[in-house]
Amino acid sequence: MGTTVFIGGGNMATALIGGIVRGGGRAADVLVVEPDAAQRERLQAAHGVAVLAAPDRSLAEATLVVWAVKPQVFADAAAGCAPQVAAALQLSIMAGIRSAAVARASGSERVVRAMPNMPALVGEGIAALFARPAVGAADRMRCEALLAPTGQTLWVEREEALDAVTALSGSGPAYVFYLLEAMIEAGTALGLPAEQARQLAVQTVRGSAALAAAASETPAALRQRVTSRGGTTHAAIERLESRAVRAAFVEAIAAANERARELGDDLDR
């Protein structure tokens, strides 16, 4: 498979590196460029991979380059790496940076752009991927294999769809955490100890998501199964509907989609 080089060694890169090692990959086949000394030490101690403070000629051994830096520093990072990595497959997990920008900066048209999400840190994420025309079937399989330990993957045919993916699943964990905050606050307001309210709320969300994933029914049908007219759940749903909570969520995700598009436009200039 050759050497996999990570440009940036933050949380998502660390999750991917951990997946490589747990999956039987050799730490010797992973190289990370990470300017932060403390993070370099953590990566080396946890996974035994080689780490560099700055790019050097050893990057020329790369067959896959994973771009995992913050979008605003991508141009500077690419300028120092491109001469060594242009022959490699490029996988970007950076938010907002479009594949054409990665192709220009890296010197390679073999670019896959991925939008993972935060649950990847515990192996329960989902990543949507888009491939430029020069990416072959073997390249797609390699990107899927790299992301597999972090959760599910799916391919989109249009890069523009990644803005919607960003809004729905990329930002989505924050919506769930927001709901959990409200549920825990409500539980404590009703007299439950904070830790009990947290346990009840977290397991309810976890179990409901697992049930939705396993069931053949739609989420609407599952909701109706829990909701008896005149009962407690009905009272709660009626209050949410009266406050237009569903419409607000739809509008919120649309706002996130628009902001993703704007950020992509800004970074593409």
N, C-alpha and C positions, 0 to 999 in steps of 0.2 A: 504493500500500500504506500510505502514511502513515508516521508516526514510530514507531519501536520504542524504548521506554524500558527500560533495564535498571536495576533497583534492586539495586545490588551489582555490583561489577566484578571478582570473584575468578576462579579458574581456569576454572570451567565457563562463566561469562559470557564470559570472554575467548575461549574456544573457539568459542562461538556467534557472537560479534562477528566473529572471524576468518573464520568460514564465510560470514557475510553479505557481507563485503568481497570475499573470494575468489570468491564466486558472482556478483559483478557488482552487488551492492547498493551504494547510495550511502552513504558515511560520514556525509554530511550528514543522513541520515534516521535516524541512531542517536544516542541520548542516554543517558549513563550517570550515575547518581548513586552516587558512591563517596567515602566520607569519608576514606579513606587517601590522603594527598597523593602518596606515591611510586607507588601503583598508578594514580592518575589520570594521572600523567606517563607511565607505561608504556603505558597504553591510548591516550593521545593520540599518543604518538610512534609506536607500532606500527600504529595503524589510522586515525588522523586523525579520530576521533569526538569529539563534544563531551562534556565531562565536567563534572559539578557536584559540589561538596562537600556540598551539601544541596539538597533539593527546592525548586523555585520554580514560578512560574506557567507556565513553558515546558513543564511536564509535561502541561498540558492539551491539547497537540498530539498526544499519544500515541494511536495506534490499537491498539497491542499493548504490554502491560507485562509484562516478564519479572522475576519475583521470584526473586532469586538471592542473598539475604542469608542469614546463619546463622539457623537457626530461632529461637534464643533472642532475637534482636533484631527479629524480624519485626513484632511488635506495635507497637514504637516506630517502626519504619520506615514501616509502613502508616499510622500516625496522621498523619505529616507529608505523606504522598503522596495519600491517599484523596480529598481534596476535588478534586484535579486529574485523577485517573485513573479515576474511577468509570464513565465512559462507554466505556472501552477493554476489549478482550479481555484477560483475565488469564491468564498462563502461569506456573505455579509450578514451579521446579526445586529447591525446598527439601525436604530429607528430613524426613518426619514430620508436616509441617503439612498437615492434611486440607483438602480443597477447600471444605468448609463454613466453615472458619475464614478462608480467603482471601476467600470471598464476603462474609462479615460485615465483615471489616476493610477491604476495598477498596470495598464498596458495589456490587459487580457480581456477577450470577449467571453471567456468561459466563466461567467458570473452567475451565481445563484444568490438570490436575496431571500432571507428568512425573517419572519416575525415570530419569535418565541414569546412565552409569557412567564411570569414569576413562579408559578407552580413547577416549572422545570427544575427548580432548586431541590424539590423533593420527588422528582421523577413522575410528576402528575401534570406536566404542562401540555400545551399543544402549540405546534409551530406550523404556520403556513409558509409555503415556499413558492418562489417564482424563478424560472430559469430563462436566461437569454437564449436565442436560437443556437449559439455555438456550443451549448451544453449538451453532451451526449447522454445516452442511457446509463452508462457506467458512472458518469459524473453524478447524475441524479441519485443513483443507488448509494454512492459514497456519502453524499450529503444526508440522505435518509439514515444511513447507518450511524453517522456521527450524532444525529439528533435523537435517535431512537431511545437511548437510555433516559432522556429527559421527559418522555411522554409520547403523545401521538404526533403524526405529521400529516399534512395534506398539501396538494399542489393546486395553485390557482393559475389560470391561463392568461389573465391580464394583470399586469403589475399594478394598475390602478386599484385592483381589488384589495391590495395590501393596506390601503388607507382604511377600508372598512374592517379588515382584520385587526388592524391596530386599535380601532375604536371599540370593537366587540370583545376580542379575546386578549389583545395586548394590554388595554386599559381595564379589561373586565375584572381582574382580581380586586382592583380598588373598589369596584361597585359592590362586590361580595363582602369585602371588609367593611364597607360603609353600612351595608345591611346588618352585619354582625354587630357593629358598634351600636346601632339602634336597638337591636334585639336585646343586647346585654344591658343597655341603659334602661330599657323597659322592664326587664326582669328585676334589676336592682331597685327600680322605683316601686315595684310591686312587693318588695320585701325579701327577695331572694339574696343570699350572700353573693358577692361579686363573682367568686370562683365557680359557684354552682350555676349562676346565670351564664357565665362564659362556657362552661362544659355543655350545658343544655343547648345553647345557641350553636356552638361550633359543630357538635355532633348532629344536630338537626339539619344544618346545611350540608354537612358531609353525607349523611344518610340519604337526604333528599336527592342530591346530585347523583349518588350511586343508583338510587331507584330509577331516576329519570334516564340514566344511561342504560340500564338493564331492561326497562319496560318497553313494550311495543306501543303503548298509548302515548299520545302527545302530552306535553306538560299541562295543557289546558284540561285534558281528560283526567289526569292525575289530580289536579287541583280540585276538580269537581267531586272526585271520590272522597276527598277530605272534608268537603264543604257541604254540610247538611243545612237546608233552609231553616232559618230561625235559630241555628246553633251558634256556638262561640266563633268558629272559623268564619261563618257567614257574616257575623257582626264585624269582624276584623276586615274582611275583604270589602264589605260595603263602605267602611270608613276610608280605606285606601282608594277605592273607586271615586268616592265623593271628593277626594283631594287630588284626583287625576294623577296618581302616582305612576301608573303605567305609561300615560302619555308623557310625563316628565322624564321617565327613563328612556323612552324612544327619542325624545328631543335631546337628551344628554348624549346619547350615543351618536346621534347625527352631528352634534356640536364637536364631539371628539373626532369624527371622520373629517369634518371640515378643517379642523385644526391640524390634523395629520397631513392633509393636502397642502395647506398653507406652509407648514414646516418643510415639506418636500420641495415646494417651489422655492422657498428661501434658500435652502441648502443646495439647490440645483443651480443657483445663479453663480 
